[in-house]
């Protein structure tokens, strides 16, 4: 359970963590301002008042049962008194029990300091012995992620799926994963971006930190290599692919997937227009693309979309924007397999490549 503010949590957090903030974003800003402009004591006192107001709900969320005020308030005030006179260490078990309790409740804050240790002390005083805090907090976890990224091997065995926009490479990755769990790395899924100028329509792109967290978590889940990944440039939206992984993708076994214009238009429609909200967001982006296509296209794609003629919009974007812009990137590659996206045995043929690609062991850094 992550005790940081919602904004901190949204930027990145440990996989599977639940946000139970001690301070909301406004309160955290107030405490930070008091600390910087007045004193640590002023920030501490203001923070205590805010926490006391939120504590009943927080304890109920953590423990999944209501806690009476006459049970937690005396212990809370005892802890705050110890904090004021420097005896806070007496309130907290600094070392987790060994072995850890079954189904531990692990709490973290930014650096494993006052926020998480105070709540752990209070929970333990209320009889919840499963409560422990994460040593070093999110800051230590983030350092661990960065180290794992450094340790990635540029020789990791990969099979890279490439091909023009709209052939459905992400869908094919999902189909492979259903057939052979633990064999795919979905970078666009981690980034929440389709890696194109319209790639965030209907999605919520994540921070670089969250992208890296998702990548490292996935590497730890993979089965034996080689693994399938969609071919990308160095950036997926604004998320930067780690250099060792990008090098591995460039040196990997390459597969070319093609598809008819009709198939590609259908894939784009399913990705970009499943709801009216998607259509409105797409409508807002079209003027930028019309400008890139040339003066004669000003207002044309938007008009077609307003008329419900999405197919015409997609055909123009594919033939006049995406294919000329991205098509030349793969001309120099040597293909281990070239296959049509509508081939019924597509997944089986891709999986048949794995034995010939070698590899062994687990994911480097995972």
C-alpha positions as CSV (number, residue, x, y, z in Angstrom):
1,X,0.0,0.0,0.0
2,X,1.5,3.3,-1.2
3,X,1.0,6.2,1.2
4,X,2.2,8.9,-1.2
5,X,0.0,11.5,-2.6
6,X,-2.2,10.6,-5.7
7,X,0.1,12.6,-8.0
8,X,3.2,10.8,-6.8
9,X,1.4,7.5,-7.2
10,X,0.1,8.3,-10.7
11,X,3.6,9.0,-11.9
12,X,4.8,5.6,-10.9
13,X,4.4,3.0,-8.2
14,X,5.3,-0.6,-7.3
15,X,3.4,-3.2,-9.4
16,X,0.2,-4.1,-7.8
17,X,0.3,-1.3,-5.2
18,X,-2.9,0.4,-4.0
19,X,-2.8,4.1,-3.2
20,X,-3.9,4.9,0.3
21,X,-2.6,8.5,0.6
22,X,-1.8,10.2,3.9
23,X,-2.1,13.5,2.1
24,X,-4.0,14.5,-0.9
25,X,-2.1,16.6,-3.6
26,X,-3.1,19.9,-2.1
27,X,-2.2,18.9,1.4
28,X,1.2,17.6,0.3
29,X,1.9,20.9,-1.4
30,X,1.0,22.8,1.8
31,X,3.2,20.7,4.0
32,X,6.1,21.0,1.5
33,X,5.7,24.8,1.4
34,X,5.7,25.1,5.2
35,X,8.8,22.9,5.3
36,X,10.6,25.1,2.8
37,X,9.4,28.6,3.9
38,X,8.9,28.2,7.7
39,X,10.3,25.2,9.4
40,X,10.3,21.4,9.7
41,X,8.3,21.8,13.0
42,X,5.6,23.8,11.3
43,X,5.3,21.3,8.5
44,X,5.2,18.4,11.0
45,X,2.4,20.1,13.0
46,X,0.3,20.8,10.0
47,X,0.9,17.3,8.6
48,X,-0.3,15.8,11.9
49,X,-3.5,17.7,11.8
50,X,-4.2,16.7,8.3
51,X,-3.4,13.0,9.0
52,X,-5.6,12.9,12.0
53,X,-8.5,14.0,9.9
54,X,-7.9,11.3,7.3
55,X,-6.8,8.5,9.6
56,X,-10.1,6.8,10.3
57,X,-10.8,6.2,6.6
58,X,-7.2,5.2,5.9
59,X,-7.2,2.6,8.7
60,X,-10.5,1.1,7.4
61,X,-9.1,0.9,3.9
62,X,-5.9,-0.8,5.0
63,X,-7.6,-3.2,7.4
64,X,-10.8,-3.6,5.5
65,X,-12.8,-3.0,8.8
66,X,-13.8,0.1,10.7
67,X,-11.6,1.0,13.6
68,X,-13.1,2.9,16.6
69,X,-11.6,6.3,17.3
70,X,-11.1,5.4,21.0
71,X,-8.8,2.6,19.8
72,X,-6.5,4.5,17.4
73,X,-6.6,8.1,18.6
74,X,-4.7,7.6,22.0
75,X,-1.9,5.6,20.2
76,X,-1.7,8.1,17.4
77,X,-1.3,11.0,19.9
78,X,1.4,9.0,21.8
79,X,3.3,8.5,18.5
80,X,3.1,12.2,17.6
81,X,4.4,13.1,21.1
82,X,7.3,10.8,20.6
83,X,8.0,12.4,17.3
84,X,8.1,15.9,18.8
85,X,10.6,15.0,21.5
86,X,12.8,12.8,19.3
87,X,11.8,9.4,20.7
88,X,10.1,8.3,17.5
89,X,12.4,5.3,17.1
90,X,10.8,3.8,20.2
91,X,7.5,3.7,18.4
92,X,8.5,1.6,15.4
93,X,9.8,-1.9,14.7
94,X,12.6,-0.9,12.3
95,X,13.4,-4.5,11.3
96,X,10.7,-6.7,9.8
97,X,10.1,-10.1,11.4
98,X,12.1,-12.9,9.9
99,X,10.4,-14.7,8.3
100,X,7.8,-12.2,7.1
101,X,4.3,-12.9,8.3
102,X,1.9,-14.7,6.0
103,X,0.2,-12.2,3.7
104,X,2.1,-9.2,4.9
105,X,0.7,-5.7,4.6
106,X,3.7,-3.8,3.1
107,X,3.5,0.0,3.3
108,X,5.7,2.4,1.4
109,X,6.2,6.1,1.1
110,X,8.8,8.1,-0.8
111,X,11.9,6.9,1.1
112,X,10.7,4.6,3.9
113,X,10.6,7.5,6.4
114,X,8.0,9.1,8.6
115,X,4.9,8.3,6.6
116,X,5.3,4.6,6.3
117,X,7.0,4.0,9.6
118,X,4.3,5.9,11.5
119,X,1.4,4.0,10.0
120,X,3.2,0.7,10.5
121,X,3.7,1.6,14.2
122,X,0.1,2.5,14.6
123,X,-1.1,-0.7,12.8
124,X,1.1,-2.8,15.0
125,X,-0.2,-1.1,18.1
126,X,-3.7,-1.9,17.0
127,X,-2.7,-5.6,16.8
128,X,-2.0,-5.9,13.1
129,X,1.3,-7.7,13.2
130,X,1.4,-8.3,9.5
131,X,2.2,-4.6,8.9
132,X,5.7,-3.9,7.7
133,X,7.3,-0.9,5.8
134,X,9.4,-1.1,2.7
135,X,13.0,-0.2,3.5
136,X,14.0,2.8,1.5
137,X,10.5,3.3,0.1
138,X,9.7,4.0,-3.5
139,X,13.1,5.7,-3.9
140,X,14.9,2.4,-3.2
141,X,12.6,0.6,-5.5
142,X,13.2,3.1,-8.3
143,X,17.0,2.6,-7.8
144,X,16.4,-1.2,-8.1
145,X,14.5,-0.7,-11.4
146,X,17.3,1.5,-12.8
147,X,19.9,-1.1,-11.9
148,X,17.9,-3.8,-13.7
149,X,17.7,-1.7,-16.8
150,X,21.5,-1.3,-16.8
151,X,21.8,-5.1,-16.5
152,X,19.7,-5.8,-19.5
153,X,21.6,-7.8,-22.1
154,X,21.7,-6.5,-25.7
155,X,22.0,-10.1,-26.8
156,X,18.7,-11.3,-25.3
157,X,17.0,-13.6,-27.8
158,X,14.0,-11.9,-29.4
159,X,11.7,-12.3,-32.4
160,X,10.7,-8.9,-33.7
161,X,7.4,-8.4,-35.5
162,X,7.5,-5.6,-38.0
163,X,5.3,-4.3,-40.8
164,X,3.2,-1.3,-41.9
165,X,0.8,0.6,-39.8
166,X,-2.5,-1.2,-39.3
167,X,-1.5,-4.8,-39.9
168,X,-2.3,-5.5,-36.2
169,X,1.1,-6.4,-34.7
170,X,-0.2,-5.6,-31.2
171,X,-3.1,-7.9,-31.7
172,X,-0.9,-10.6,-33.0
173,X,1.3,-10.3,-29.9
174,X,-1.8,-10.8,-27.8
175,X,-2.8,-13.9,-29.8
176,X,0.7,-15.3,-29.3
177,X,0.5,-14.7,-25.6
178,X,-2.8,-16.5,-25.4
179,X,-1.3,-19.5,-27.2
180,X,2.0,-19.4,-25.4
181,X,1.9,-17.5,-22.1
182,X,5.1,-15.8,-21.0
183,X,6.5,-15.3,-24.5
184,X,5.7,-11.6,-25.4
185,X,6.8,-8.1,-24.5
186,X,4.2,-5.5,-25.3
187,X,6.0,-2.2,-25.2
188,X,3.0,-0.2,-26.6
189,X,0.9,-1.7,-23.8
190,X,3.5,-0.6,-21.2
191,X,3.6,2.9,-22.7
192,X,-0.1,3.1,-23.3
193,X,0.7,4.5,-26.7
194,X,0.6,3.0,-30.3
195,X,3.8,4.7,-31.3
196,X,2.4,7.0,-34.0
197,X,1.2,10.6,-34.3
198,X,-2.3,9.4,-33.3
199,X,-1.0,6.7,-31.0
200,X,-2.5,8.1,-27.8
201,X,-6.1,8.4,-29.0
202,X,-8.3,6.7,-26.4
203,X,-5.3,5.9,-24.3
204,X,-3.6,7.4,-21.3
205,X,0.2,7.5,-21.9
206,X,2.3,6.8,-18.8
207,X,5.5,8.4,-17.5
208,X,9.0,7.1,-18.3
209,X,9.2,5.7,-14.8
210,X,6.0,3.8,-15.1
211,X,7.0,2.5,-18.5
212,X,10.2,1.1,-17.0
213,X,8.4,-0.3,-14.0
214,X,6.1,-2.2,-16.3
215,X,9.0,-3.5,-18.5
216,X,11.0,-4.8,-15.6
217,X,8.0,-6.4,-14.0
218,X,7.2,-8.2,-17.3
219,X,10.7,-9.4,-17.8
220,X,10.5,-11.1,-14.4
221,X,7.3,-12.9,-15.6
222,X,8.7,-14.3,-18.9
223,X,9.2,-18.0,-19.6
224,X,12.1,-19.4,-21.6
225,X,13.3,-17.3,-24.6
226,X,13.1,-16.3,-27.3
227,X,10.4,-13.7,-26.7
228,X,8.2,-11.8,-29.2
229,X,8.2,-8.0,-29.3
230,X,6.8,-5.5,-31.7
231,X,9.4,-3.5,-33.7
232,X,9.6,0.1,-32.5
233,X,11.8,3.1,-32.9
234,X,13.8,4.2,-29.9
235,X,10.7,6.0,-28.5
236,X,7.1,4.6,-28.0
237,X,5.2,7.9,-27.7
238,X,7.3,9.8,-25.2
239,X,8.6,6.6,-23.5
240,X,12.2,5.8,-24.4
241,X,13.1,2.1,-24.9
242,X,16.2,1.2,-22.9
243,X,19.4,1.1,-25.0
244,X,20.2,-2.5,-24.4
245,X,16.7,-3.7,-25.3
246,X,16.7,-1.5,-28.4
247,X,20.0,-3.0,-29.5
248,X,18.6,-6.5,-28.9
249,X,15.6,-5.7,-31.1
250,X,17.8,-4.4,-33.9
251,X,20.0,-7.5,-33.8
252,X,17.1,-10.0,-33.4
253,X,15.3,-12.3,-35.7
254,X,13.1,-10.1,-37.9
255,X,9.6,-11.0,-39.1
256,X,7.7,-9.0,-41.8
257,X,3.9,-8.9,-41.5
258,X,1.9,-7.5,-44.3
259,X,-1.8,-7.0,-44.9
260,X,-4.3,-5.7,-47.5
261,X,-5.4,-2.1,-47.3
262,X,-8.9,-3.3,-46.4
263,X,-7.6,-5.3,-43.5
264,X,-5.5,-2.4,-42.2
265,X,-8.4,0.0,-42.4
266,X,-10.4,-2.4,-40.3
267,X,-7.7,-2.7,-37.7
268,X,-7.4,1.1,-37.5
269,X,-11.2,1.5,-37.1
270,X,-11.3,-1.0,-34.3
271,X,-8.4,0.7,-32.5
272,X,-9.3,4.4,-33.0
273,X,-13.1,4.4,-33.2
274,X,-14.6,2.0,-30.7
275,X,-16.5,4.8,-28.9
276,X,-17.8,8.3,-29.6
277,X,-15.2,9.7,-27.2
278,X,-12.4,8.1,-29.4
279,X,-14.0,9.7,-32.5
280,X,-14.1,13.2,-30.9
281,X,-10.5,12.9,-29.8
282,X,-9.4,11.8,-33.3
283,X,-11.4,14.6,-34.8
284,X,-9.4,17.1,-32.8
285,X,-6.1,15.7,-34.1
286,X,-7.0,15.6,-37.8
287,X,-6.1,19.2,-38.6
288,X,-2.5,18.5,-37.7
289,X,-2.4,15.6,-40.2
290,X,-4.2,17.6,-42.9
291,X,-1.5,20.3,-42.6
292,X,1.2,17.7,-42.9
293,X,-0.5,16.2,-46.0
294,X,-0.7,19.6,-47.8
295,X,-2.9,22.6,-48.3
296,X,-5.5,20.9,-50.4
297,X,-6.3,18.5,-47.6
298,X,-7.3,21.3,-45.1
299,X,-10.6,20.3,-43.6
300,X,-11.1,17.3,-45.9
301,X,-10.3,14.5,-43.5
302,X,-12.3,16.2,-40.7
303,X,-15.3,16.5,-43.1
304,X,-15.2,12.9,-44.0
305,X,-15.0,11.8,-40.4
306,X,-18.0,14.0,-39.6
307,X,-19.9,12.3,-42.4
308,X,-19.1,8.9,-41.0
309,X,-16.7,8.0,-43.8
310,X,-13.9,6.7,-41.6
311,X,-12.8,4.3,-44.3
312,X,-11.8,7.1,-46.6
313,X,-9.9,8.9,-43.8
314,X,-8.0,5.7,-43.0
315,X,-7.1,5.0,-46.6
316,X,-5.6,8.5,-47.1
317,X,-3.7,8.3,-43.8
318,X,-2.2,4.9,-44.6
319,X,-1.4,5.6,-48.3
320,X,-0.3,9.3,-48.0
321,X,1.1,9.6,-44.5
322,X,2.0,6.4,-42.7
323,X,3.4,4.3,-45.5
324,X,5.6,7.0,-47.1
325,X,6.8,8.1,-43.7
326,X,7.6,4.7,-42.1
327,X,7.8,2.3,-45.0
328,X,11.4,2.9,-45.9
329,X,12.7,2.1,-42.4
330,X,12.5,-1.7,-42.9
331,X,14.0,-1.9,-46.4
332,X,17.5,-2.8,-45.2
333,X,16.4,-5.7,-43.0
334,X,16.7,-9.4,-43.6
335,X,13.5,-11.3,-42.9
336,X,13.4,-14.7,-41.3
337,X,9.8,-14.9,-42.3
338,X,7.4,-12.8,-44.4
339,X,3.7,-13.5,-43.7
340,X,0.3,-12.1,-44.4
341,X,-1.6,-10.8,-41.3
342,X,-4.7,-12.7,-42.5
343,X,-3.0,-16.0,-42.8
344,X,-5.1,-18.5,-40.7
345,X,-2.0,-20.2,-39.3
346,X,-0.2,-17.0,-38.5
347,X,0.4,-17.6,-34.8
348,X,1.4,-21.2,-35.4
349,X,4.0,-20.2,-38.0
350,X,5.4,-17.6,-35.7
351,X,5.6,-20.0,-32.8
352,X,7.4,-22.4,-35.0
353,X,10.3,-20.0,-35.3
354,X,11.1,-20.2,-31.6
355,X,13.1,-23.5,-31.6
356,X,15.3,-22.4,-34.4
357,X,16.1,-19.1,-32.7
358,X,17.8,-20.7,-29.7
359,X,18.2,-19.1,-26.4
360,X,17.8,-20.4,-22.9
361,X,17.4,-19.3,-19.3
362,X,15.4,-16.5,-17.8
363,X,15.1,-12.8,-18.7
364,X,18.2,-10.9,-18.1
365,X,17.7,-8.5,-15.3
366,X,14.3,-10.0,-14.5
